[in-house]
Amino acid sequence: MTDKGFVLWFTGLSGSGKSTLADAVCEFLTERGHQVETLDGDVVRTNLSAGLGFGKEDRDTNVLRIGFVANLLARNGVTVITAAISPYRAIREQTRALIEGDGSTFVEIHAAATVEQCERRDVKGLYAKARAGELKGFTGIDDPYEPPLEAEVVCQTGTESMEDSLHRIVSYLESQKLLKVASVTR
Protein backbone atom coordinates (compact mmCIF):
# COMPACT_ATOMS: atom_id res chain seq x y z
CA MET A 1 0.00 0.00 0.00
CA THR A 2 1.35 3.38 -1.00
CA ASP A 3 0.69 6.69 0.73
CA LYS A 4 -0.03 8.24 -2.66
CA GLY A 5 -3.63 9.11 -3.30
CA PHE A 6 -5.62 7.66 -6.13
CA VAL A 7 -8.68 8.62 -8.14
CA LEU A 8 -11.78 6.48 -8.60
CA TRP A 9 -13.52 7.96 -11.64
CA PHE A 10 -17.15 6.83 -11.86
CA THR A 11 -18.73 7.36 -15.28
CA GLY A 12 -22.13 6.39 -16.62
CA LEU A 13 -25.50 7.70 -17.70
CA SER A 14 -27.69 9.86 -15.50
CA GLY A 15 -29.44 7.51 -13.10
CA SER A 16 -26.96 4.66 -13.59
CA GLY A 17 -26.12 4.56 -9.89
CA LYS A 18 -22.78 6.40 -9.96
CA SER A 19 -23.44 8.58 -6.91
CA THR A 20 -25.04 5.81 -4.87
CA LEU A 21 -22.13 3.49 -5.54
CA ALA A 22 -19.58 6.27 -4.99
CA ASP A 23 -21.15 6.96 -1.58
CA ALA A 24 -20.88 3.27 -0.64
CA VAL A 25 -17.24 3.14 -1.74
CA CYS A 26 -16.53 6.35 0.20
CA GLU A 27 -17.99 4.86 3.37
CA PHE A 28 -16.02 1.63 2.86
CA LEU A 29 -12.73 3.46 2.32
CA THR A 30 -13.26 5.91 5.18
CA GLU A 31 -13.87 3.00 7.56
CA ARG A 32 -10.48 1.64 6.47
CA GLY A 33 -8.56 4.79 7.27
CA HIS A 34 -8.47 6.52 3.88
CA GLN A 35 -8.75 10.28 3.73
CA VAL A 36 -11.49 10.53 1.08
CA GLU A 37 -12.93 13.44 -0.86
CA THR A 38 -15.90 12.98 -3.17
CA LEU A 39 -16.37 15.22 -6.20
CA ASP A 40 -19.95 14.68 -7.34
CA GLY A 41 -20.71 16.03 -10.79
CA ASP A 42 -23.87 17.90 -9.75
CA VAL A 43 -22.16 19.53 -6.75
CA VAL A 44 -19.08 20.54 -8.76
CA ARG A 45 -21.25 21.96 -11.54
CA THR A 46 -23.06 24.12 -8.98
CA ASN A 47 -19.98 25.34 -7.11
CA LEU A 48 -16.95 25.14 -9.41
CA SER A 49 -18.51 25.22 -12.85
CA ALA A 50 -21.45 27.56 -12.33
CA GLY A 51 -22.42 29.25 -15.56
CA LEU A 52 -21.39 26.38 -17.79
CA GLY A 53 -24.01 25.00 -20.12
CA PHE A 54 -24.44 21.46 -21.39
CA GLY A 55 -22.87 21.76 -24.84
CA LYS A 56 -19.84 19.60 -25.58
CA GLU A 57 -17.29 22.35 -24.87
CA ASP A 58 -18.84 23.21 -21.51
CA ARG A 59 -19.16 19.55 -20.54
CA ASP A 60 -15.51 19.02 -21.43
CA THR A 61 -14.52 22.05 -19.35
CA ASN A 62 -16.50 20.72 -16.38
CA VAL A 63 -14.84 17.30 -16.59
CA LEU A 64 -11.38 18.86 -16.91
CA ARG A 65 -12.06 21.00 -13.82
CA ILE A 66 -13.10 17.92 -11.86
CA GLY A 67 -9.96 16.16 -13.09
CA PHE A 68 -7.74 19.10 -12.12
CA VAL A 69 -9.09 19.19 -8.56
CA ALA A 70 -8.95 15.38 -8.30
CA ASN A 71 -5.32 15.46 -9.38
CA LEU A 72 -4.39 18.13 -6.81
CA LEU A 73 -5.95 16.08 -4.04
CA ALA A 74 -4.55 12.71 -5.17
CA ARG A 75 -1.00 13.94 -5.49
CA ASN A 76 -1.29 15.06 -1.87
CA GLY A 77 -2.28 11.64 -0.61
CA VAL A 78 -6.06 11.93 -0.73
CA THR A 79 -8.28 9.19 -2.12
CA VAL A 80 -10.60 10.95 -4.56
CA ILE A 81 -13.95 9.66 -5.75
CA THR A 82 -15.62 11.38 -8.67
CA ALA A 83 -19.14 10.69 -9.86
CA ALA A 84 -19.86 12.58 -13.07
CA ILE A 85 -21.47 11.46 -16.29
CA SER A 86 -18.33 12.58 -18.18
CA PRO A 87 -19.86 11.42 -21.47
CA TYR A 88 -16.91 11.85 -23.83
CA ARG A 89 -14.15 9.26 -23.91
CA ALA A 90 -11.40 11.63 -25.12
CA ILE A 91 -11.80 13.99 -22.17
CA ARG A 92 -11.82 11.10 -19.70
CA GLU A 93 -8.57 9.89 -21.29
CA GLN A 94 -7.11 13.40 -21.09
CA THR A 95 -8.00 13.47 -17.40
CA ARG A 96 -6.43 10.03 -16.90
CA ALA A 97 -3.23 11.26 -18.56
CA LEU A 98 -3.09 14.30 -16.26
CA ILE A 99 -3.54 12.24 -13.09
CA GLU A 100 -1.25 9.38 -14.08
CA GLY A 101 1.30 11.84 -15.44
CA ASP A 102 1.50 13.36 -11.97
CA GLY A 103 2.17 9.93 -10.43
CA SER A 104 -1.25 9.02 -9.06
CA THR A 105 -3.38 6.00 -9.94
CA PHE A 106 -6.52 6.53 -12.02
CA VAL A 107 -9.23 3.87 -11.78
CA GLU A 108 -12.09 4.23 -14.25
CA ILE A 109 -15.31 2.62 -13.02
CA HIS A 110 -18.14 2.29 -15.51
CA ALA A 111 -21.60 2.25 -13.95
CA ALA A 112 -23.06 0.33 -16.88
CA ALA A 113 -26.81 0.59 -17.25
CA THR A 114 -28.91 0.99 -20.36
CA VAL A 115 -30.92 4.13 -21.08
CA GLU A 116 -34.07 2.08 -20.47
CA GLN A 117 -32.85 0.92 -17.06
CA CYS A 118 -31.91 4.48 -16.10
CA GLU A 119 -35.28 5.81 -17.29
CA ARG A 120 -37.15 3.30 -15.10
CA ARG A 121 -35.47 4.61 -11.95
CA ASP A 122 -35.28 8.30 -12.91
CA VAL A 123 -36.57 10.00 -9.76
CA LYS A 124 -35.88 13.49 -11.14
CA GLY A 125 -37.94 12.92 -14.31
CA LEU A 126 -35.07 14.11 -16.51
CA TYR A 127 -35.44 11.41 -19.15
CA ALA A 128 -39.16 12.17 -19.54
CA LYS A 129 -38.34 15.86 -19.98
CA ALA A 130 -35.64 15.02 -22.54
CA ARG A 131 -37.99 12.72 -24.47
CA ALA A 132 -40.60 15.51 -24.46
CA GLY A 133 -38.04 17.94 -25.90
CA GLU A 134 -37.94 20.05 -22.73
CA LEU A 135 -34.24 19.25 -22.11
CA LYS A 136 -31.92 19.56 -25.08
CA GLY A 137 -28.57 17.79 -25.30
CA PHE A 138 -29.44 15.19 -22.68
CA THR A 139 -26.84 12.43 -22.53
CA GLY A 140 -28.20 9.15 -23.85
CA ILE A 141 -31.21 10.75 -25.54
CA ASP A 142 -30.01 13.42 -27.98
CA ASP A 143 -26.36 13.63 -26.96
CA PRO A 144 -24.01 10.65 -27.02
CA TYR A 145 -22.52 8.74 -24.13
CA GLU A 146 -19.24 7.09 -25.08
CA PRO A 147 -18.72 4.17 -22.72
CA PRO A 148 -15.16 3.33 -21.68
CA LEU A 149 -13.40 0.84 -23.91
CA GLU A 150 -11.13 -0.50 -21.17
CA ALA A 151 -12.42 0.59 -17.76
CA GLU A 152 -10.56 -0.98 -14.87
CA VAL A 153 -13.91 -1.92 -13.32
CA VAL A 154 -17.29 -2.38 -14.99
CA CYS A 155 -20.27 -2.60 -12.67
CA GLN A 156 -23.49 -3.77 -14.29
CA THR A 157 -25.53 -1.33 -12.21
CA GLY A 158 -28.62 -1.91 -14.31
CA THR A 159 -28.81 -5.56 -13.26
CA GLU A 160 -26.51 -6.29 -10.30
CA SER A 161 -26.97 -5.26 -6.69
CA MET A 162 -25.07 -2.37 -5.18
CA GLU A 163 -23.38 -4.88 -2.88
CA ASP A 164 -22.13 -6.89 -5.87
CA SER A 165 -20.83 -3.72 -7.54
CA LEU A 166 -19.12 -2.64 -4.31
CA HIS A 167 -17.50 -6.08 -4.00
CA ARG A 168 -16.25 -5.84 -7.60
CA ILE A 169 -14.62 -2.46 -6.88
CA VAL A 170 -13.11 -3.55 -3.57
CA SER A 171 -11.69 -6.71 -5.19
CA TYR A 172 -10.02 -4.59 -7.85
CA LEU A 173 -8.58 -2.17 -5.27
CA GLU A 174 -7.25 -5.11 -3.26
CA SER A 175 -5.65 -6.62 -6.36
CA GLN A 176 -3.87 -3.31 -7.00
CA LYS A 177 -2.81 -2.96 -3.35
CA LEU A 178 -4.60 0.37 -3.03
CA LEU A 179 -6.46 -0.36 0.21
CA LYS A 180 -5.22 0.57 3.64
CA VAL A 181 -5.64 -2.00 6.35
CA ALA A 182 -7.60 -0.42 9.16
CA SER A 183 -5.72 -0.55 12.44
CA VAL A 184 -7.39 -2.46 15.19
CA THR A 185 -7.38 -0.82 18.60
CA ARG A 186 -7.61 -2.86 21.79
GIJO-V669835 format. One record per pair of residues at least 24 apart in sequence whose C-alpha atoms are under 8 Angstrom apart, sorted by sequence separation. I is the first residue (numbers start at 1). J is the second residue. D is the distance in whole Angstrom. If there is no record, write none. Layout:
# GIJO-V669835
i=I j=J d=D
i=I j=J d=D
This chain:
# GIJO-V669835
i=41 j=66 d=8
i=115 j=140 d=6
i=60 j=86 d=8
i=115 j=141 d=8
i=39 j=66 d=7
i=59 j=86 d=7
i=64 j=91 d=7
i=68 j=95 d=8
i=71 j=98 d=7
i=75 j=102 d=7
i=60 j=88 d=8
i=63 j=91 d=7
i=67 j=95 d=5
i=71 j=99 d=5
i=75 j=103 d=7
i=63 j=92 d=8
i=70 j=99 d=8
i=75 j=104 d=6
i=68 j=98 d=8
i=74 j=104 d=6
i=39 j=70 d=8
i=60 j=91 d=6
i=64 j=95 d=6
i=67 j=98 d=8
i=71 j=102 d=8
i=63 j=95 d=8
i=67 j=99 d=8
i=71 j=104 d=8
i=110 j=147 d=7
i=110 j=148 d=7
i=118 j=158 d=7
i=37 j=78 d=7
i=39 j=80 d=7
i=40 j=81 d=8
i=41 j=82 d=7
i=110 j=151 d=6
i=117 j=158 d=6
i=35 j=77 d=8
i=36 j=78 d=6
i=37 j=79 d=6
i=38 j=80 d=6
i=39 j=81 d=6
i=40 j=82 d=6
i=41 j=83 d=6
i=42 j=84 d=7
i=109 j=151 d=6
i=112 j=154 d=7
i=35 j=78 d=5
i=36 j=79 d=5
i=37 j=80 d=5
i=38 j=81 d=5
i=39 j=82 d=5
i=40 j=83 d=5
i=41 j=84 d=4
i=108 j=151 d=5
i=109 j=152 d=6
i=110 j=153 d=6
i=111 j=154 d=6
i=112 j=155 d=6
i=113 j=156 d=6
i=34 j=78 d=8
i=35 j=79 d=6
i=36 j=80 d=6
i=37 j=81 d=6
i=38 j=82 d=6
i=39 j=83 d=6
i=40 j=84 d=6
i=41 j=85 d=7
i=107 j=151 d=8
i=108 j=152 d=5
i=109 j=153 d=5
i=110 j=154 d=5
i=111 j=155 d=5
i=112 j=156 d=5
i=113 j=157 d=6
i=114 j=158 d=7
i=34 j=79 d=7
i=36 j=81 d=7
i=38 j=83 d=8
i=107 j=152 d=6
i=108 j=153 d=6
i=109 j=154 d=6
i=110 j=155 d=6
i=111 j=156 d=6
i=112 j=157 d=6
i=113 j=158 d=4
i=107 j=153 d=8
i=109 j=155 d=7
i=111 j=157 d=6
i=112 j=158 d=7
i=113 j=159 d=8
i=87 j=139 d=7
i=26 j=81 d=7
i=88 j=144 d=8
i=87 j=144 d=7
i=88 j=145 d=6
i=89 j=146 d=6
i=87 j=145 d=5
i=88 j=146 d=5
i=89 j=147 d=7
i=22 j=81 d=7
i=87 j=146 d=6
i=88 j=147 d=8
i=89 j=148 d=6
i=22 j=82 d=7
i=87 j=147 d=7
i=109 j=169 d=8
i=22 j=83 d=7
i=7 j=70 d=7
i=7 j=71 d=8
i=19 j=83 d=6
i=18 j=83 d=6
i=18 j=84 d=8
i=7 j=74 d=7
i=5 j=73 d=7
i=6 j=74 d=5
i=5 j=74 d=4
i=6 j=75 d=8
i=4 j=74 d=7
i=5 j=75 d=6
i=4 j=75 d=6
i=5 j=76 d=7
i=6 j=77 d=8
i=8 j=79 d=8
i=10 j=81 d=7
i=14 j=85 d=6
i=4 j=76 d=7
i=5 j=77 d=4
i=6 j=78 d=7
i=7 j=79 d=6
i=8 j=80 d=6
i=9 j=81 d=6
i=10 j=82 d=6
i=11 j=83 d=6
i=12 j=84 d=7
i=13 j=85 d=6
i=4 j=77 d=5
i=5 j=78 d=5
i=6 j=79 d=5
i=7 j=80 d=5
i=8 j=81 d=5
i=9 j=82 d=5
i=10 j=83 d=5
i=11 j=84 d=6
i=12 j=85 d=5
i=3 j=77 d=6
i=4 j=78 d=7
i=5 j=79 d=5
i=6 j=80 d=6
i=7 j=81 d=6
i=8 j=82 d=6
i=9 j=83 d=6
i=10 j=84 d=6
i=11 j=85 d=5
i=12 j=86 d=7
i=13 j=87 d=8
i=5 j=80 d=7
i=7 j=82 d=7
i=9 j=84 d=8
i=10 j=85 d=8
i=11 j=86 d=6
i=12 j=87 d=7
i=11 j=87 d=7
i=55 j=137 d=7
i=54 j=137 d=7
i=18 j=111 d=6
i=17 j=111 d=7
i=16 j=111 d=6
i=16 j=112 d=7
i=7 j=104 d=7
i=9 j=106 d=7
i=11 j=108 d=7
i=16 j=113 d=5
i=6 j=104 d=5
i=7 j=105 d=6
i=8 j=106 d=6
i=9 j=107 d=6
i=10 j=108 d=6
i=11 j=109 d=6
i=12 j=110 d=6
i=13 j=111 d=8
i=16 j=114 d=8
i=5 j=104 d=6
i=6 j=105 d=5
i=7 j=106 d=5
i=8 j=107 d=5
i=9 j=108 d=5
i=10 j=109 d=5
i=11 j=110 d=5
i=12 j=111 d=5
i=13 j=112 d=8
i=4 j=104 d=7
i=5 j=105 d=7
i=6 j=106 d=6
i=7 j=107 d=6
i=8 j=108 d=6
i=9 j=109 d=6
i=10 j=110 d=6
i=11 j=111 d=6
i=12 j=112 d=6
i=13 j=113 d=7
i=6 j=107 d=8
i=8 j=109 d=7
i=10 j=111 d=7
i=12 j=113 d=7
i=13 j=114 d=8
i=16 j=117 d=8
i=13 j=115 d=7
i=16 j=118 d=6
i=15 j=118 d=5
i=14 j=118 d=7
i=15 j=119 d=7
i=13 j=118 d=7
i=15 j=121 d=7
i=15 j=122 d=6
i=14 j=139 d=8
i=13 j=139 d=7
i=13 j=140 d=7
i=13 j=145 d=7
i=12 j=145 d=8
i=12 j=147 d=7
i=17 j=157 d=6
i=16 j=157 d=6
i=21 j=162 d=7
i=25 j=166 d=7
i=16 j=158 d=7
i=24 j=166 d=7
i=21 j=165 d=8
i=21 j=166 d=7
i=34 j=180 d=7
i=32 j=179 d=8
i=33 j=180 d=6
i=32 j=180 d=6
i=33 j=181 d=7
i=32 j=181 d=6
i=33 j=182 d=6
i=29 j=179 d=8
i=32 j=182 d=4
i=33 j=183 d=8
i=31 j=182 d=7
i=32 j=183 d=8
i=6 j=178 d=8
i=2 j=177 d=8
i=1 j=177 d=5
i=2 j=178 d=7
i=1 j=178 d=6
i=1 j=179 d=6
i=1 j=180 d=6
